[in-house]
Amino acid sequence: MRDIRVAKPYARALYEAAVEQEELDSTVSDIDQIRELTEESDEFSEFITTPLLSPQFKSDTFQQLFVDHLNPLTINFLKLLAQKQRERYLVAIIDVFSAIVDEAAGRIVAKVKTATPISQEQEQRLIEQLSTYSGKQVRLETETDENIQGGFVVQLGDTVFDASIATQLQRLKQQLARG
C-alpha cells in the first residue's frame, strides 16, 4: 500500500512532464524497456532496491547505463528518484505510470492467467470480446499459471472472470459436500 502512495505522485509527475514536453511516446517506450529490465535482470532489481549504495552513485549509474538508450526526460526522472531515494519504488511507479497512460488513452488492462500460453489468434478474440464488454480498448497482460489446471482467469478492472478448471473443481467439491 505504501508503494502505491509513494508511486502515484512520481508517476503523475512523469506523465505530465512527458505530455508537456511532447515526449509521451518515447517515455512510454523507455518505461517499457525499464520494466523489461527489472523483470529480466536480478542484478538491476537488486541495484534499485539496495539501500547500501549512495544516491549519487545510483544517479551516476543511471546516467551511464541509459545515456545512449533512453531520452533525457526519462534519465532525469531516474536520477531524481535516486536523489530522493525513491528508486526502490520504481516497479510500482512504472505500474502506476502505465495505468495513467492507459486511462488517458481510453484503454483498460486485462490480466489473463492461463495454464498454458495462448495463441495470437486466441489473444485477438479475447481482446475483441473484452473490448465489446468494457466499451474500451483492451490491452492484455498474459501470464501462465499451471495451478489453474486449464481454462483461464481474466481480471478486467474490478471484475474477475474465473473460468479455470481449478475453480470449477472446487465448486463441484463444495456442491458434493453439501449434498
C-alpha positions as CSV (number, residue, x, y, z in Angstrom):
1,M,0.0,0.0,0.0
2,R,2.8,2.4,0.9
3,D,4.4,1.7,-2.5
4,I,1.3,3.0,-4.3
5,R,1.1,6.1,-2.2
6,V,4.7,6.9,-3.0
7,A,4.4,5.8,-6.6
8,K,1.3,7.9,-7.6
9,P,2.8,11.4,-7.4
10,Y,6.0,10.4,-9.1
11,A,4.1,8.6,-11.9
12,R,1.8,11.5,-12.4
13,A,4.7,14.0,-12.5
14,L,6.5,11.9,-15.1
15,Y,3.3,11.6,-17.2
16,E,2.6,15.3,-17.0
17,A,6.2,16.2,-17.9
18,A,6.2,13.8,-20.8
19,V,2.9,15.3,-22.2
20,E,4.2,18.9,-21.6
21,Q,7.4,18.2,-23.4
22,E,5.6,16.2,-26.1
23,E,7.7,13.1,-25.3
24,L,4.9,10.8,-24.2
25,D,5.5,8.1,-26.9
26,S,9.3,7.9,-26.2
27,T,8.7,8.0,-22.5
28,V,6.3,5.1,-22.7
29,S,8.8,3.2,-24.8
30,D,11.5,4.0,-22.2
31,I,9.3,2.8,-19.3
32,D,8.6,-0.4,-21.2
33,Q,12.3,-1.0,-21.6
34,I,12.9,-0.3,-17.9
35,R,10.1,-2.7,-16.9
36,E,11.6,-5.4,-19.1
37,L,15.0,-4.8,-17.5
38,T,13.6,-5.1,-14.0
39,E,11.8,-8.3,-14.9
40,E,14.8,-9.9,-16.6
41,S,17.8,-8.7,-14.6
42,D,18.1,-9.7,-11.0
43,E,21.2,-7.5,-10.8
44,F,19.3,-4.4,-11.9
45,S,16.5,-5.2,-9.5
46,E,18.9,-5.6,-6.6
47,F,20.7,-2.4,-7.6
48,I,17.5,-0.3,-7.4
49,T,16.3,-1.9,-4.2
50,T,19.5,-1.9,-2.1
51,P,19.8,1.0,0.4
52,L,23.6,0.5,0.7
53,L,24.5,2.4,-2.4
54,S,24.7,6.2,-2.2
55,P,22.1,8.3,-4.1
56,Q,24.9,10.0,-6.1
57,F,26.3,6.6,-7.1
58,K,22.9,5.4,-8.3
59,S,22.2,8.7,-10.1
60,D,25.6,8.5,-11.9
61,T,25.0,4.8,-12.7
62,F,21.6,5.6,-14.3
63,Q,23.2,8.2,-16.4
64,Q,26.0,5.9,-17.6
65,L,23.7,2.9,-18.2
66,F,21.0,4.7,-20.1
67,V,22.6,7.8,-21.8
68,D,22.6,6.0,-25.2
69,H,19.2,4.2,-24.8
70,L,16.7,6.5,-23.1
71,N,15.5,10.0,-23.7
72,P,16.9,12.7,-21.4
73,L,13.5,13.2,-19.6
74,T,13.5,9.5,-18.5
75,I,17.1,9.6,-17.4
76,N,16.5,12.8,-15.4
77,F,13.5,11.1,-13.8
78,L,15.6,8.1,-12.8
79,K,18.2,10.4,-11.4
80,L,15.6,12.3,-9.4
81,L,14.3,9.0,-8.0
82,A,17.9,8.2,-6.9
83,Q,18.5,11.6,-5.4
84,K,15.2,11.4,-3.4
85,Q,15.9,7.7,-2.5
86,R,12.7,6.5,-4.1
87,E,14.3,4.3,-6.8
88,R,13.2,1.2,-4.8
89,Y,9.6,2.1,-5.7
90,L,10.5,2.1,-9.5
91,V,8.4,-1.0,-10.3
92,A,5.3,0.5,-8.5
93,I,5.9,3.8,-10.3
94,I,6.1,2.0,-13.6
95,D,2.8,0.2,-12.9
96,V,1.0,3.4,-11.9
97,F,2.5,5.3,-14.9
98,S,1.3,2.6,-17.3
99,A,-2.2,2.8,-15.7
100,I,-2.3,6.6,-16.1
101,V,-1.2,6.3,-19.8
102,D,-3.8,3.6,-20.4
103,E,-6.6,5.6,-18.7
104,A,-5.7,8.8,-20.7
105,A,-5.8,6.7,-23.9
106,G,-9.2,5.1,-23.1
107,R,-7.6,1.7,-22.6
108,I,-8.1,-0.8,-19.9
109,V,-5.8,-3.6,-18.9
110,A,-7.0,-7.2,-18.8
111,K,-4.8,-9.5,-16.8
112,V,-5.2,-13.0,-18.2
113,K,-4.0,-16.2,-16.5
114,T,-3.9,-19.4,-18.4
115,A,-2.5,-22.9,-17.7
116,T,-0.6,-22.8,-21.0
117,P,0.4,-20.0,-23.3
118,I,-2.4,-18.8,-25.6
119,S,-2.1,-18.3,-29.3
120,Q,-2.1,-14.9,-31.1
121,E,-5.5,-15.8,-32.5
122,Q,-6.9,-16.6,-29.1
123,E,-5.5,-13.3,-27.7
124,Q,-7.2,-11.4,-30.6
125,R,-10.5,-13.0,-29.9
126,L,-10.2,-12.3,-26.2
127,I,-9.3,-8.7,-26.8
128,E,-12.4,-8.3,-29.1
129,Q,-14.7,-9.9,-26.6
130,L,-13.4,-7.9,-23.7
131,S,-13.5,-4.6,-25.7
132,T,-17.1,-5.3,-26.5
133,Y,-17.9,-6.0,-22.9
134,S,-16.0,-3.0,-21.5
135,G,-16.6,-0.5,-24.2
136,K,-12.9,0.4,-24.1
137,Q,-9.8,-0.6,-26.0
138,V,-8.2,-3.6,-24.1
139,R,-4.5,-4.3,-23.6
140,L,-3.8,-7.8,-22.5
141,E,-1.2,-8.8,-19.9
142,T,-0.9,-12.6,-20.1
143,E,0.6,-15.0,-17.5
144,T,0.8,-18.7,-17.3
145,D,-0.1,-20.5,-14.1
146,E,-0.2,-24.2,-14.0
147,N,-2.2,-24.2,-10.8
148,I,-5.4,-23.2,-12.6
149,Q,-5.1,-26.6,-14.4
150,G,-6.9,-25.4,-17.5
151,G,-9.3,-22.6,-18.7
152,F,-8.5,-19.0,-17.8
153,V,-8.9,-16.3,-15.3
154,V,-9.3,-12.7,-16.5
155,Q,-9.2,-9.6,-14.3
156,L,-10.7,-6.6,-16.1
157,G,-10.6,-3.6,-13.8
158,D,-12.5,-4.7,-10.7
159,T,-14.3,-7.6,-12.5
160,V,-12.9,-11.2,-12.4
161,F,-14.0,-13.8,-14.9
162,D,-12.9,-17.2,-13.5
163,A,-13.3,-20.0,-16.0
164,S,-10.5,-22.1,-14.6
165,I,-10.8,-25.8,-14.1
166,A,-9.4,-25.5,-10.6
167,T,-12.2,-23.2,-9.6
168,Q,-14.8,-25.4,-11.3
169,L,-13.5,-28.4,-9.4
170,Q,-13.6,-26.5,-6.2
171,R,-17.2,-25.5,-6.8
172,L,-18.1,-29.1,-7.6
173,K,-16.4,-30.3,-4.5
174,Q,-18.4,-27.8,-2.4
175,Q,-21.7,-28.9,-4.0
176,L,-21.0,-32.5,-3.4
177,A,-20.1,-31.8,0.2
178,R,-23.4,-30.0,0.7
179,G,-25.4,-32.9,-0.7
